[in-house]
Amino acid sequence: MRSRLRVGVLAATAAGALALTAAPASAVTTPWQRPPSLGFTHCELGKSHAAFPEVKLSRCVTSGGGSVRAVVEVFNRSGSPVTVSAQVRTAWGSNADCAVATFAPGAGHSCPGAVVDHDPSPKPLPRGTFTVNGITDHY
């Protein structure tokens, strides 16, 4: 009986460790870059980070050439450098994990999700997390 319990505990521990290390299949790691080159861009006004109000994130959807993608744009309007990362999540597959990067004062960069085939229905703006200097906020 004790042997079966030990085997069960080991199996559960191994399964849990595997589940924690698995990466989401629908997100790609993306470096920060200049705003995207796709044609139309629909963005909301920038949302301030809860702990760093001078660092703002805008959620966007771009389309062109028969494809569409979600994009987040971050602007550092503070007087000092900040370390930033983000996650882009949509229900329609344009996801990304935005790499950790340092933004100089006044800098702005974007992080695009994956390009997906264009769907004529309206696309809601992405959701996700926005981390500045190690403090995570949700958008």
Secondary structure, DSSP 8 states (H G I E B T S, - for coil): -HHHHHHHHHHHHHHHHHHHH---TTEEEE--BS----SEEEE---EE-SS-TTEEEEEEEEEETTEEEEEEEEEE-SSS-EEEEEEEB-TTS-EEEEEEEEE-TT-EEEEE---EE--SS-----B-EEEETTEEEE-
